[in-house]
Structures are given as C-alpha cells and as structure tokens.
Amino acid sequence: MTSKQEPSVKSKTLCQVAGQPDPEVILTEQARDVLTHLNQTTGSRFTTNKTSLEHIRARLREDFTVAELNLVID
C-alpha cells in the first residue's frame, strides 16, 4: 500500500535561516566606529589599518563595549 498526499494539502516550503554574521567582522565594524569617534573627538587622523584596529579589537574581545571605549575617548 502506497500513501499519497491529498491534493488539497500543499507541501510547505522551507524557510532558510538567516546566516549569522562573522563575529570578527562585527568586531572590526565596532573597532572602526571607535576609531572614527577617536578621530572626530581628538582631531587625529588615525587610519583604519590593521595595527590601529587590532588594539581596539583587543579591548572589545576583553568585553569592553563600544560605549565604554567612546566614554574613555570623551
């Protein structure tokens, strides 16, 4: 005996789960925001190079928030 799906029952389409952003990409974006705030507040011209961003990313990895880092800058 084979079972068949009733014609009135439509097959459900599967929803794809949205991909999770890479944590490192998020850290880099946050570090850029902090660096931009630093430059605007102090009139500095630090560039978004690997060295500059890495110091800020290290603080973010230590669970400091962007708001806390900006508060230190202010």
CHARMM-style PDB file with segment names, atoms N, HN, CA, C and O in Angstrom:
ATOM      1  N   MET     1       0.833  -1.173   0.000  1.00  0.00      PROA
ATOM      2  CA  MET     1       0.000   0.000   0.000  1.00  0.00      PROA
ATOM      3  C   MET     1       0.886   1.248   0.000  1.00  0.00      PROA
ATOM      4  O   MET     1       1.736   1.411   0.875  1.00  0.00      PROA
ATOM      5  N   THR     2       0.691   2.089  -0.944  1.00  0.00      PROA
ATOM      6  HN  THR     2       0.000   1.957  -1.655  1.00  0.00      PROA
ATOM      7  CA  THR     2       1.442   3.335  -1.002  1.00  0.00      PROA
ATOM      8  C   THR     2       0.534   4.476  -0.590  1.00  0.00      PROA
ATOM      9  O   THR     2      -0.646   4.518  -0.938  1.00  0.00      PROA
ATOM     10  N   SER     3       1.119   5.410   0.168  1.00  0.00      PROA
ATOM     11  HN  SER     3       2.078   5.376   0.451  1.00  0.00      PROA
ATOM     12  CA  SER     3       0.322   6.556   0.602  1.00  0.00      PROA
ATOM     13  C   SER     3       0.610   7.730  -0.307  1.00  0.00      PROA
ATOM     14  O   SER     3       1.745   7.949  -0.732  1.00  0.00      PROA
ATOM     15  N   LYS     4      -0.405   8.457  -0.588  1.00  0.00      PROA
ATOM     16  HN  LYS     4      -1.327   8.280  -0.244  1.00  0.00      PROA
ATOM     17  CA  LYS     4      -0.267   9.640  -1.426  1.00  0.00      PROA
ATOM     18  C   LYS     4      -0.767  10.845  -0.648  1.00  0.00      PROA
ATOM     19  O   LYS     4      -1.666  10.746   0.187  1.00  0.00      PROA
ATOM     20  N   GLN     5      -0.171  11.962  -0.941  1.00  0.00      PROA
ATOM     21  HN  GLN     5       0.559  12.043  -1.619  1.00  0.00      PROA
ATOM     22  CA  GLN     5      -0.572  13.187  -0.298  1.00  0.00      PROA
ATOM     23  C   GLN     5      -1.881  13.661  -0.920  1.00  0.00      PROA
ATOM     24  O   GLN     5      -2.068  13.594  -2.135  1.00  0.00      PROA
ATOM     25  N   GLU     6      -2.775  14.135  -0.075  1.00  0.00      PROA
ATOM     26  HN  GLU     6      -2.624  14.189   0.912  1.00  0.00      PROA
ATOM     27  CA  GLU     6      -4.034  14.641  -0.591  1.00  0.00      PROA
ATOM     28  C   GLU     6      -3.770  15.852  -1.474  1.00  0.00      PROA
ATOM     29  O   GLU     6      -2.912  16.672  -1.148  1.00  0.00      PROA
ATOM     30  N   PRO     7      -4.470  15.980  -2.554  1.00  0.00      PROA
ATOM     31  CA  PRO     7      -4.240  17.110  -3.448  1.00  0.00      PROA
ATOM     32  C   PRO     7      -4.506  18.462  -2.785  1.00  0.00      PROA
ATOM     33  O   PRO     7      -3.928  19.472  -3.185  1.00  0.00      PROA
ATOM     34  N   SER     8      -5.373  18.486  -1.781  1.00  0.00      PROA
ATOM     35  HN  SER     8      -5.843  17.666  -1.455  1.00  0.00      PROA
ATOM     36  CA  SER     8      -5.704  19.759  -1.153  1.00  0.00      PROA
ATOM     37  C   SER     8      -4.606  20.231  -0.201  1.00  0.00      PROA
ATOM     38  O   SER     8      -4.580  21.402   0.180  1.00  0.00      PROA
ATOM     39  N   VAL     9      -3.694  19.326   0.190  1.00  0.00      PROA
ATOM     40  HN  VAL     9      -3.714  18.375  -0.119  1.00  0.00      PROA
ATOM     41  CA  VAL     9      -2.618  19.674   1.105  1.00  0.00      PROA
ATOM     42  C   VAL     9      -1.391  20.045   0.281  1.00  0.00      PROA
ATOM     43  O   VAL     9      -0.843  19.220  -0.450  1.00  0.00      PROA
ATOM     44  N   LYS    10      -0.971  21.302   0.412  1.00  0.00      PROA
ATOM     45  HN  LYS    10      -1.416  21.972   1.005  1.00  0.00      PROA
ATOM     46  CA  LYS    10       0.199  21.749  -0.339  1.00  0.00      PROA
ATOM     47  C   LYS    10       1.444  21.484   0.490  1.00  0.00      PROA
ATOM     48  O   LYS    10       1.421  21.581   1.717  1.00  0.00      PROA
ATOM     49  N   SER    11       2.504  21.157  -0.178  1.00  0.00      PROA
ATOM     50  HN  SER    11       2.523  21.079  -1.175  1.00  0.00      PROA
ATOM     51  CA  SER    11       3.755  20.945   0.548  1.00  0.00      PROA
ATOM     52  C   SER    11       4.288  22.293   1.021  1.00  0.00      PROA
ATOM     53  O   SER    11       4.209  23.294   0.309  1.00  0.00      PROA
ATOM     54  N   LYS    12       4.823  22.298   2.218  1.00  0.00      PROA
ATOM     55  HN  LYS    12       4.887  21.485   2.797  1.00  0.00      PROA
ATOM     56  CA  LYS    12       5.340  23.533   2.802  1.00  0.00      PROA
ATOM     57  C   LYS    12       6.731  23.824   2.242  1.00  0.00      PROA
ATOM     58  O   LYS    12       7.552  22.924   2.066  1.00  0.00      PROA
ATOM     59  N   THR    13       6.966  25.079   1.974  1.00  0.00      PROA
ATOM     60  HN  THR    13       6.299  25.810   2.117  1.00  0.00      PROA
ATOM     61  CA  THR    13       8.307  25.471   1.551  1.00  0.00      PROA
ATOM     62  C   THR    13       9.118  25.778   2.804  1.00  0.00      PROA
ATOM     63  O   THR    13       8.616  26.374   3.757  1.00  0.00      PROA
ATOM     64  N   LEU    14      10.334  25.375   2.785  1.00  0.00      PROA
ATOM     65  HN  LEU    14      10.742  24.891   2.011  1.00  0.00      PROA
ATOM     66  CA  LEU    14      11.198  25.580   3.938  1.00  0.00      PROA
ATOM     67  C   LEU    14      11.793  26.977   3.906  1.00  0.00      PROA
ATOM     68  O   LEU    14      12.245  27.460   2.868  1.00  0.00      PROA
ATOM     69  N   CYS    15      11.781  27.612   5.067  1.00  0.00      PROA
ATOM     70  HN  CYS    15      11.414  27.220   5.910  1.00  0.00      PROA
ATOM     71  CA  CYS    15      12.409  28.928   5.191  1.00  0.00      PROA
ATOM     72  C   CYS    15      13.867  28.734   5.533  1.00  0.00      PROA
ATOM     73  O   CYS    15      14.212  27.904   6.374  1.00  0.00      PROA
ATOM     74  N   GLN    16      14.704  29.481   4.899  1.00  0.00      PROA
ATOM     75  HN  GLN    16      14.424  30.155   4.215  1.00  0.00      PROA
ATOM     76  CA  GLN    16      16.113  29.385   5.210  1.00  0.00      PROA
ATOM     77  C   GLN    16      16.430  30.304   6.371  1.00  0.00      PROA
ATOM     78  O   GLN    16      15.942  31.431   6.444  1.00  0.00      PROA
ATOM     79  N   VAL    17      17.242  29.814   7.262  1.00  0.00      PROA
ATOM     80  HN  VAL    17      17.639  28.898   7.203  1.00  0.00      PROA
ATOM     81  CA  VAL    17      17.660  30.605   8.410  1.00  0.00      PROA
ATOM     82  C   VAL    17      18.682  31.627   7.946  1.00  0.00      PROA
ATOM     83  O   VAL    17      19.605  31.310   7.195  1.00  0.00      PROA
ATOM     84  N   ALA    18      18.505  32.846   8.399  1.00  0.00      PROA
ATOM     85  HN  ALA    18      17.756  33.104   9.009  1.00  0.00      PROA
ATOM     86  CA  ALA    18      19.457  33.890   8.029  1.00  0.00      PROA
ATOM     87  C   ALA    18      20.831  33.550   8.584  1.00  0.00      PROA
ATOM     88  O   ALA    18      20.961  33.128   9.733  1.00  0.00      PROA
ATOM     89  N   GLY    19      21.836  33.733   7.772  1.00  0.00      PROA
ATOM     90  HN  GLY    19      21.730  34.075   6.838  1.00  0.00      PROA
ATOM     91  CA  GLY    19      23.197  33.429   8.189  1.00  0.00      PROA
ATOM     92  C   GLY    19      23.653  34.358   9.302  1.00  0.00      PROA
ATOM     93  O   GLY    19      23.343  35.549   9.292  1.00  0.00      PROA
ATOM     94  N   GLN    20      24.373  33.823  10.241  1.00  0.00      PROA
ATOM     95  HN  GLN    20      24.625  32.855  10.249  1.00  0.00      PROA
ATOM     96  CA  GLN    20      24.892  34.622  11.341  1.00  0.00      PROA
ATOM     97  C   GLN    20      26.137  35.361  10.859  1.00  0.00      PROA
ATOM     98  O   GLN    20      27.002  34.768  10.213  1.00  0.00      PROA
ATOM     99  N   PRO    21      26.229  36.644  11.168  1.00  0.00      PROA
ATOM    100  CA  PRO    21      27.422  37.384  10.752  1.00  0.00      PROA
ATOM    101  C   PRO    21      28.661  36.881  11.495  1.00  0.00      PROA
ATOM    102  O   PRO    21      28.577  36.446  12.643  1.00  0.00      PROA
ATOM    103  N   ASP    22      29.766  36.945  10.847  1.00  0.00      PROA
ATOM    104  HN  ASP    22      29.835  37.298   9.914  1.00  0.00      PROA
ATOM    105  CA  ASP    22      31.024  36.513  11.435  1.00  0.00      PROA
ATOM    106  C   ASP    22      31.379  37.434  12.605  1.00  0.00      PROA
ATOM    107  O   ASP    22      31.412  38.654  12.439  1.00  0.00      PROA
ATOM    108  N   PRO    23      31.648  36.864  13.791  1.00  0.00      PROA
ATOM    109  CA  PRO    23      31.990  37.696  14.954  1.00  0.00      PROA
ATOM    110  C   PRO    23      33.179  38.615  14.711  1.00  0.00      PROA
ATOM    111  O   PRO    23      33.215  39.727  15.237  1.00  0.00      PROA
ATOM    112  N   GLU    24      34.137  38.176  13.935  1.00  0.00      PROA
ATOM    113  HN  GLU    24      34.108  37.272  13.507  1.00  0.00      PROA
ATOM    114  CA  GLU    24      35.305  39.012  13.645  1.00  0.00      PROA
ATOM    115  C   GLU    24      34.925  40.225  12.798  1.00  0.00      PROA
ATOM    116  O   GLU    24      35.491  41.306  12.959  1.00  0.00      PROA
ATOM    117  N   VAL    25      33.975  40.040  11.907  1.00  0.00      PROA
ATOM    118  HN  VAL    25      33.515  39.162  11.776  1.00  0.00      PROA
ATOM    119  CA  VAL    25      33.511  41.158  11.082  1.00  0.00      PROA
ATOM    120  C   VAL    25      32.801  42.182  11.966  1.00  0.00      PROA
ATOM    121  O   VAL    25      32.974  43.388  11.788  1.00  0.00      PROA
ATOM    122  N   ILE    26      32.009  41.703  12.911  1.00  0.00      PROA
ATOM    123  HN  ILE    26      31.868  40.723  13.056  1.00  0.00      PROA
ATOM    124  CA  ILE    26      31.319  42.597  13.843  1.00  0.00      PROA
ATOM    125  C   ILE    26      32.331  43.373  14.672  1.00  0.00      PROA
ATOM    126  O   ILE    26      32.182  44.580  14.862  1.00  0.00      PROA
ATOM    127  N   LEU    27      33.367  42.684  15.170  1.00  0.00      PROA
ATOM    128  HN  LEU    27      33.488  41.703  15.016  1.00  0.00      PROA
ATOM    129  CA  LEU    27      34.407  43.356  15.956  1.00  0.00      PROA
ATOM    130  C   LEU    27      35.099  44.441  15.137  1.00  0.00      PROA
ATOM    131  O   LEU    27      35.360  45.535  15.638  1.00  0.00      PROA
ATOM    132  N   THR    28      35.388  44.137  13.897  1.00  0.00      PROA
ATOM    133  HN  THR    28      35.177  43.249  13.490  1.00  0.00      PROA
ATOM    134  CA  THR    28      36.070  45.099  13.034  1.00  0.00      PROA
ATOM    135  C   THR    28      35.196  46.323  12.788  1.00  0.00      PROA
ATOM    136  O   THR    28      35.686  47.452  12.810  1.00  0.00      PROA
ATOM    137  N   GLU    29      33.900  46.103  12.554  1.00  0.00      PROA
ATOM    138  HN  GLU    29      33.502  45.185  12.537  1.00  0.00      PROA
ATOM    139  CA  GLU    29      32.991  47.235  12.349  1.00  0.00      PROA
ATOM    140  C   GLU    29      32.914  48.097  13.605  1.00  0.00      PROA
ATOM    141  O   GLU    29      32.914  49.325  13.521  1.00  0.00      PROA
ATOM    142  N   GLN    30      32.847  47.453  14.766  1.00  0.00      PROA
ATOM    143  HN  GLN    30      32.846  46.456  14.834  1.00  0.00      PROA
ATOM    144  CA  GLN    30      32.797  48.195  16.022  1.00  0.00      PROA
ATOM    145  C   GLN    30      34.100  48.967  16.242  1.00  0.00      PROA
ATOM    146  O   GLN    30      34.081  50.112  16.693  1.00  0.00      PROA
ATOM    147  N   ALA    31      35.217  48.337  15.922  1.00  0.00      PROA
ATOM    148  HN  ALA    31      35.232  47.407  15.556  1.00  0.00      PROA
ATOM    149  CA  ALA    31      36.514  48.997  16.078  1.00  0.00      PROA
ATOM    150  C   ALA    31      36.603  50.219  15.167  1.00  0.00      PROA
ATOM    151  O   ALA    31      37.150  51.248  15.563  1.00  0.00      PROA
ATOM    152  N   ARG    32      36.072  50.115  13.957  1.00  0.00      PROA
ATOM    153  HN  ARG    32      35.628  49.279  13.635  1.00  0.00      PROA
ATOM    154  CA  ARG    32      36.069  51.260  13.040  1.00  0.00      PROA
ATOM    155  C   ARG    32      35.239  52.402  13.617  1.00  0.00      PROA
ATOM    156  O   ARG    32      35.616  53.569  13.512  1.00  0.00      PROA
ATOM    157  N   ASP    33      34.098  52.054  14.232  1.00  0.00      PROA
ATOM    158  HN  ASP    33      33.792  51.106  14.318  1.00  0.00      PROA
ATOM    159  CA  ASP    33      33.257  53.084  14.847  1.00  0.00      PROA
ATOM    160  C   ASP    33      34.016  53.811  15.958  1.00  0.00      PROA
ATOM    161  O   ASP    33      33.950  55.036  16.061  1.00  0.00      PROA
ATOM    162  N   VAL    34      34.733  53.056  16.784  1.00  0.00      PROA
ATOM    163  HN  VAL    34      34.787  52.061  16.700  1.00  0.00      PROA
ATOM    164  CA  VAL    34      35.500  53.661  17.874  1.00  0.00      PROA
ATOM    165  C   VAL    34      36.615  54.536  17.308  1.00  0.00      PROA
ATOM    166  O   VAL    34      36.842  55.643  17.795  1.00  0.00      PROA
ATOM    167  N   LEU    35      37.303  54.052  16.295  1.00  0.00      PROA
ATOM    168  HN  LEU    35      37.119  53.152  15.900  1.00  0.00      PROA
ATOM    169  CA  LEU    35      38.393  54.817  15.692  1.00  0.00      PROA
ATOM    170  C   LEU    35      37.875  56.105  15.056  1.00  0.00      PROA
ATOM    171  O   LEU    35      38.520  57.150  15.151  1.00  0.00      PROA
ATOM    172  N   THR    36      36.732  56.032  14.420  1.00  0.00      PROA
ATOM    173  HN  THR    36      36.208  55.183  14.344  1.00  0.00      PROA
ATOM    174  CA  THR    36      36.119  57.222  13.833  1.00  0.00      PROA
ATOM    175  C   THR    36      35.784  58.235  14.927  1.00  0.00      PROA
ATOM    176  O   THR    36      36.019  59.433  14.768  1.00  0.00      PROA
ATOM    177  N   HSD    37      35.232  57.744  16.036  1.00  0.00      PROA
ATOM    178  HN  HSD    37      35.041  56.771  16.165  1.00  0.00      PROA
ATOM    179  CA  HSD    37      34.914  58.628  17.161  1.00  0.00      PROA
ATOM    180  C   HSD    37      36.185  59.264  17.724  1.00  0.00      PROA
ATOM    181  O   HSD    37      36.202  60.452  18.046  1.00  0.00      PROA
ATOM    182  N   LEU    38      37.243  58.468  17.839  1.00  0.00      PROA
ATOM    183  HN  LEU    38      37.229  57.503  17.577  1.00  0.00      PROA
ATOM    184  CA  LEU    38      38.525  58.983  18.320  1.00  0.00      PROA
ATOM    185  C   LEU    38      39.027  60.102  17.421  1.00  0.00      PROA
ATOM    186  O   LEU    38      39.429  61.161  17.905  1.00  0.00      PROA
ATOM    187  N   ASN    39      39.005  59.873  16.131  1.00  0.00      PROA
ATOM    188  HN  ASN    39      38.679  59.013  15.737  1.00  0.00      PROA
ATOM    189  CA  ASN    39      39.485  60.880  15.180  1.00  0.00      PROA
ATOM    190  C   ASN    39      38.648  62.151  15.224  1.00  0.00      PROA
ATOM    191  O   ASN    39      39.190  63.255  15.173  1.00  0.00      PROA
ATOM    192  N   GLN    40      37.346  62.002  15.316  1.00  0.00      PROA
ATOM    193  HN  GLN    40      36.905  61.105  15.357  1.00  0.00      PROA
ATOM    194  CA  GLN    40      36.469  63.179  15.343  1.00  0.00      PROA
ATOM    195  C   GLN    40      36.633  63.954  16.636  1.00  0.00      PROA
ATOM    196  O   GLN    40      36.628  65.184  16.621  1.00  0.00      PROA
ATOM    197  N   THR    41      36.777  63.261  17.751  1.00  0.00      PROA
ATOM    198  HN  THR    41      36.781  62.261  17.763  1.00  0.00      PROA
ATOM    199  CA  THR    41      36.856  63.921  19.051  1.00  0.00      PROA
ATOM    200  C   THR    41      38.193  64.610  19.257  1.00  0.00      PROA
ATOM    201  O   THR    41      38.251  65.711  19.803  1.00  0.00      PROA
ATOM    202  N   THR    42      39.264  63.966  18.824  1.00  0.00      PROA
ATOM    203  HN  THR    42      39.217  63.071  18.381  1.00  0.00      PROA
ATOM    204  CA  THR    42      40.598  64.496  19.109  1.00  0.00      PROA
ATOM    205  C   THR    42      41.223  65.234  17.924  1.00  0.00      PROA
ATOM    206  O   THR    42      42.281  65.848  18.060  1.00  0.00      PROA
ATOM    207  N   GLY    43      40.579  65.174  16.785  1.00  0.00      PROA
ATOM    208  HN  GLY    43      39.720  64.676  16.674  1.00  0.00      PROA
ATOM    209  CA  GLY    43      41.159  65.805  15.607  1.00  0.00      PROA
ATOM    210  C   GLY    43      42.318  65.011  15.032  1.00  0.00      PROA
ATOM    211  O   GLY    43      43.091  65.528  14.225  1.00  0.00      PROA
ATOM    212  N   SER    44      42.441  63.760  15.442  1.00  0.00      PROA
ATOM    213  HN  SER    44      41.813  63.340  16.097  1.00  0.00      PROA
ATOM    214  CA  SER    44      43.514  62.888  14.941  1.00  0.00      PROA
ATOM    215  C   SER    44      43.177  62.367  13.558  1.00  0.00      PROA
ATOM    216  O   SER    44      42.066  62.544  13.059  1.00  0.00      PROA
ATOM    217  N   ARG    45      44.160  61.720  12.949  1.00  0.00      PROA
ATOM    218  HN  ARG    45      45.063  61.575  13.354  1.00  0.00      PROA
ATOM    219  CA  ARG    45      43.965  61.143  11.614  1.00  0.00      PROA
ATOM    220  C   ARG    45      44.433  59.692  11.573  1.00  0.00      PROA
ATOM    221  O   ARG    45      45.115  59.279  10.635  1.00  0.00      PROA
ATOM    222  N   PHE    46      44.064  58.922  12.594  1.00  0.00      PROA
ATOM    223  HN  PHE    46      43.511  59.258  13.356  1.00  0.00      PROA
ATOM    224  CA  PHE    46      44.430  57.508  12.573  1.00  0.00      PROA
ATOM    225  C   PHE    46      43.695  56.839  11.421  1.00  0.00      PROA
ATOM    226  O   PHE    46      42.507  57.077  11.203  1.00  0.00      PROA
ATOM    227  N   THR    47      44.415  56.002  10.688  1.00  0.00      PROA
ATOM    228  HN  THR    47      45.381  55.809  10.865  1.00  0.00      PROA
ATOM    229  CA  THR    47      43.788  55.299   9.569  1.00  0.00      PROA
ATOM    230  C   THR    47      43.265  53.952  10.045  1.00  0.00      PROA
ATOM    231  O   THR    47      43.677  53.431  11.082  1.00  0.00      PROA
ATOM    232  N   THR    48      42.356  53.409   9.266  1.00  0.00      PROA
ATOM    233  HN  THR    48      42.021  53.832   8.424  1.00  0.00      PROA
ATOM    234  CA  THR    48      41.777  52.119   9.618  1.00  0.00      PROA
ATOM    235  C   THR    48      42.659  50.988   9.099  1.00  0.00      PROA
ATOM    236  O   THR    48      42.221  50.151   8.310  1.00  0.00      PROA
ATOM    237  N   ASN    49      43.894  50.979   9.551  1.00  0.00      PROA
ATOM    238  HN  ASN    49      44.250  51.659  10.192  1.00  0.00      PROA
ATOM    239  CA  ASN    49      44.795  49.897   9.158  1.00  0.00      PROA
ATOM    240  C   ASN    49      44.763  48.789  10.205  1.00  0.00      PROA
ATOM    241  O   ASN    49      44.153  48.936  11.264  1.00  0.00      PROA
ATOM    242  N   LYS    50      45.404  47.718   9.904  1.00  0.00      PROA
ATOM    243  HN  LYS    50      45.899  47.598   9.043  1.00  0.00      PROA
ATOM    244  CA  LYS    50      45.363  46.536  10.766  1.00  0.00      PROA
ATOM    245  C   LYS    50      45.851  46.839  12.184  1.00  0.00      PROA
ATOM    246  O   LYS    50      45.238  46.399  13.156  1.00  0.00      PROA
ATOM    247  N   THR    51      46.933  47.575  12.306  1.00  0.00      PROA
ATOM    248  HN  THR    51      47.432  47.933  11.516  1.00  0.00      PROA
ATOM    249  CA  THR    51      47.511  47.858  13.618  1.00  0.00      PROA
ATOM    250  C   THR    51      46.579  48.696  14.480  1.00  0.00      PROA
ATOM    251  O   THR    51      46.347  48.372  15.645  1.00  0.00      PROA
ATOM    252  N   SER    52      46.053  49.755  13.922  1.00  0.00      PROA
ATOM    253  HN  SER    52      46.241  50.019  12.976  1.00  0.00      PROA
ATOM    254  CA  SER    52      45.153  50.624  14.687  1.00  0.00      PROA
ATOM    255  C   SER    52      43.915  49.874  15.145  1.00  0.00      PROA
ATOM    256  O   SER    52      43.503  49.977  16.300  1.00  0.00      PROA
ATOM    257  N   LEU    53      43.333  49.127  14.237  1.00  0.00      PROA
ATOM    258  HN  LEU    53      43.668  49.044  13.298  1.00  0.00      PROA
ATOM    259  CA  LEU    53      42.106  48.402  14.569  1.00  0.00      PROA
ATOM    260  C   LEU    53      42.360  47.263  15.547  1.00  0.00      PROA
ATOM    261  O   LEU    53      41.508  46.959  16.382  1.00  0.00      PROA
ATOM    262  N   GLU    54      43.514  46.637  15.450  1.00  0.00      PROA
ATOM    263  HN  GLU    54      44.207  46.884  14.772  1.00  0.00      PROA
ATOM    264  CA  GLU    54      43.785  45.472  16.303  1.00  0.00      PROA
ATOM    265  C   GLU    54      43.822  45.843  17.778  1.00  0.00      PROA
ATOM    266  O   GLU    54      43.366  45.062  18.614  1.00  0.00      PROA
ATOM    267  N   HSD    55      44.349  47.002  18.118  1.00  0.00      PROA
ATOM    268  HN  HSD    55      44.720  47.636  17.440  1.00  0.00      PROA
ATOM    269  CA  HSD    55      44.373  47.426  19.518  1.00  0.00      PROA
ATOM    270  C   HSD    55      42.955  47.609  20.054  1.00  0.00      PROA
ATOM    271  O   HSD    55      42.658  47.225  21.185  1.00  0.00      PROA
ATOM    272  N   ILE    56      42.091  48.193  19.243  1.00  0.00      PROA
ATOM    273  HN  ILE    56      42.332  48.504  18.324  1.00  0.00      PROA
ATOM    274  CA  ILE    56      40.704  48.403  19.665  1.00  0.00      PROA
ATOM    275  C   ILE    56      39.969  47.071  19.717  1.00  0.00      PROA
ATOM    276  O   ILE    56      39.205  46.818  20.649  1.00  0.00      PROA
ATOM    277  N   ARG    57      40.194  46.222  18.725  1.00  0.00      PROA
ATOM    278  HN  ARG    57      40.814  46.428  17.968  1.00  0.00      PROA
ATOM    279  CA  ARG    57      39.550  44.899  18.719  1.00  0.00      PROA
ATOM    280  C   ARG    57      39.952  44.088  19.945  1.00  0.00      PROA
ATOM    281  O   ARG    57      39.143  43.328  20.476  1.00  0.00      PROA
ATOM    282  N   ALA    58      41.180  44.240  20.394  1.00  0.00      PROA
ATOM    283  HN  ALA    58      41.838  44.858  19.963  1.00  0.00      PROA
ATOM    284  CA  ALA    58      41.638  43.523  21.597  1.00  0.00      PROA
ATOM    285  C   ALA    58      40.827  43.953  22.811  1.00  0.00      PROA
ATOM    286  O   ALA    58      40.458  43.125  23.643  1.00  0.00      PROA
ATOM    287  N   ARG    59      40.548  45.261  22.911  1.00  0.00      PROA
ATOM    288  HN  ARG    59      40.847  45.934  22.235  1.00  0.00      PROA
ATOM    289  CA  ARG    59      39.731  45.740  24.043  1.00  0.00      PROA
ATOM    290  C   ARG    59      38.309  45.207  23.930  1.00  0.00      PROA
ATOM    291  O   ARG    59      37.704  44.830  24.935  1.00  0.00      PROA
ATOM    292  N   LEU    60      37.772  45.172  22.716  1.00  0.00      PROA
ATOM    293  HN  LEU    60      38.263  45.477  21.900  1.00  0.00      PROA
ATOM    294  CA  LEU    60      36.423  44.645  22.521  1.00  0.00      PROA
ATOM    295  C   LEU    60      36.353  43.154  22.866  1.00  0.00      PROA
ATOM    296  O   LEU    60      35.346  42.683  23.395  1.00  0.00      PROA
ATOM    297  N   ARG    61      37.422  42.415  22.567  1.00  0.00      PROA
ATOM    298  HN  ARG    61      38.241  42.797  22.137  1.00  0.00      PROA
ATOM    299  CA  ARG    61      37.475  40.988  22.934  1.00  0.00      PROA
ATOM    300  C   ARG    61      37.521  40.801  24.450  1.00  0.00      PROA
ATOM    301  O   ARG    61      37.141  39.749  24.964  1.00  0.00      PROA
ATOM    302  N   GLU    62      37.993  41.834  25.165  1.00  0.00      PROA
ATOM    303  HN  GLU    62      38.301  42.688  24.747  1.00  0.00      PROA
ATOM    304  CA  GLU    62      38.044  41.789  26.629  1.00  0.00      PROA
ATOM    305  C   GLU    62      36.700  42.198  27.223  1.00  0.00      PROA
ATOM    306  O   GLU    62      36.598  42.466  28.420  1.00  0.00      PROA
ATOM    307  N   ASP    63      35.678  42.243  26.385  1.00  0.00      PROA
ATOM    308  HN  ASP    63      35.760  42.025  25.413  1.00  0.00      PROA
ATOM    309  CA  ASP    63      34.287  42.535  26.775  1.00  0.00      PROA
ATOM    310  C   ASP    63      34.023  43.990  27.130  1.00  0.00      PROA
ATOM    311  O   ASP    63      33.036  44.293  27.799  1.00  0.00      PROA
ATOM    312  N   PHE    64      34.895  44.896  26.689  1.00  0.00      PROA
ATOM    313  HN  PHE    64      35.697  44.650  26.145  1.00  0.00      PROA
ATOM    314  CA  PHE    64      34.559  46.313  26.788  1.00  0.00      PROA
ATOM    315  C   PHE    64      33.590  46.614  25.655  1.00  0.00      PROA
ATOM    316  O   PHE    64      33.689  46.027  24.577  1.00  0.00      PROA
ATOM    317  N   THR    65      32.665  47.517  25.894  1.00  0.00      PROA
ATOM    318  HN  THR    65      32.585  47.993  26.769  1.00  0.00      PROA
ATOM    319  CA  THR    65      31.690  47.867  24.866  1.00  0.00      PROA
ATOM    320  C   THR    65      32.170  49.086  24.087  1.00  0.00      PROA
ATOM    321  O   THR    65      33.077  49.803  24.511  1.00  0.00      PROA
ATOM    322  N   VAL    66      31.538  49.300  22.939  1.00  0.00      PROA
ATOM    323  HN  VAL    66      30.802  48.718  22.595  1.00  0.00      PROA
ATOM    324  CA  VAL    66      31.849  50.480  22.134  1.00  0.00      PROA
ATOM    325  C   VAL    66      31.561  51.735  22.954  1.00  0.00      PROA
ATOM    326  O   VAL    66      32.335  52.692  22.920  1.00  0.00      PROA
ATOM    327  N   ALA    67      30.458  51.732  23.684  1.00  0.00      PROA
ATOM    328  HN  ALA    67      29.829  50.955  23.711  1.00  0.00      PROA
ATOM    329  CA  ALA    67      30.104  52.900  24.512  1.00  0.00      PROA
ATOM    330  C   ALA    67      31.169  53.177  25.564  1.00  0.00      PROA
ATOM    331  O   ALA    67      31.507  54.335  25.811  1.00  0.00      PROA
ATOM    332  N   GLU    68      31.703  52.127  26.188  1.00  0.00      PROA
ATOM    333  HN  GLU    68      31.428  51.186  25.988  1.00  0.00      PROA
ATOM    334  CA  GLU    68      32.747  52.319  27.195  1.00  0.00      PROA
ATOM    335  C   GLU    68      34.026  52.884  26.585  1.00  0.00      PROA
ATOM    336  O   GLU    68      34.666  53.760  27.166  1.00  0.00      PROA
ATOM    337  N   LEU    69      34.390  52.378  25.416  1.00  0.00      PROA
ATOM    338  HN  LEU    69      33.870  51.666  24.944  1.00  0.00      PROA
ATOM    339  CA  LEU    69      35.594  52.882  24.754  1.00  0.00      PROA
ATOM    340  C   LEU    69      35.398  54.336  24.329  1.00  0.00      PROA
ATOM    341  O   LEU    69      36.317  55.147  24.441  1.00  0.00      PROA
ATOM    342  N   ASN    70      34.204  54.662  23.844  1.00  0.00      PROA
ATOM    343  HN  ASN    70      33.458  54.003  23.753  1.00  0.00      PROA
ATOM    344  CA  ASN    70      33.928  56.045  23.463  1.00  0.00      PROA
ATOM    345  C   ASN    70      33.930  56.961  24.687  1.00  0.00      PROA
ATOM    346  O   ASN    70      34.335  58.119  24.590  1.00  0.00      PROA
ATOM    347  N   LEU    71      33.486  56.459  25.819  1.00  0.00      PROA
ATOM    348  HN  LEU    71      33.156  55.519  25.898  1.00  0.00      PROA
ATOM    349  CA  LEU    71      33.482  57.244  27.044  1.00  0.00      PROA
ATOM    350  C   LEU    71      34.906  57.597  27.476  1.00  0.00      PROA
ATOM    351  O   LEU    71      35.164  58.701  27.954  1.00  0.00      PROA
ATOM    352  N   VAL    72      35.819  56.651  27.302  1.00  0.00      PROA
ATOM    353  HN  VAL    72      35.609  55.754  26.913  1.00  0.00      PROA
ATOM    354  CA  VAL    72      37.223  56.907  27.619  1.00  0.00      PROA
ATOM    355  C   VAL    72      37.780  57.988  26.709  1.00  0.00      PROA
ATOM    356  O   VAL    72      38.556  58.838  27.146  1.00  0.00      PROA
ATOM    357  N   ILE    73      37.389  57.955  25.459  1.00  0.00      PROA
ATOM    358  HN  ILE    73      36.759  57.265  25.104  1.00  0.00      PROA
ATOM    359  CA  ILE    73      37.852  58.947  24.484  1.00  0.00      PROA
ATOM    360  C   ILE    73      37.334  60.342  24.846  1.00  0.00      PROA
ATOM    361  O   ILE    73      38.058  61.334  24.755  1.00  0.00      PROA
ATOM    362  N   ASP    74      36.076  60.390  25.254  1.00  0.00      PROA
ATOM    363  HN  ASP    74      35.489  59.584  25.328  1.00  0.00      PROA
ATOM    364  CA  ASP    74      35.473  61.686  25.604  1.00  0.00      PROA
ATOM    365  C   ASP    74      36.137  62.251  26.832  1.00  0.00      PROA
ATOM    366  OT1 ASP    74      35.773  63.335  27.287  1.00  0.00      PROA
TER     367      ASP     74
END
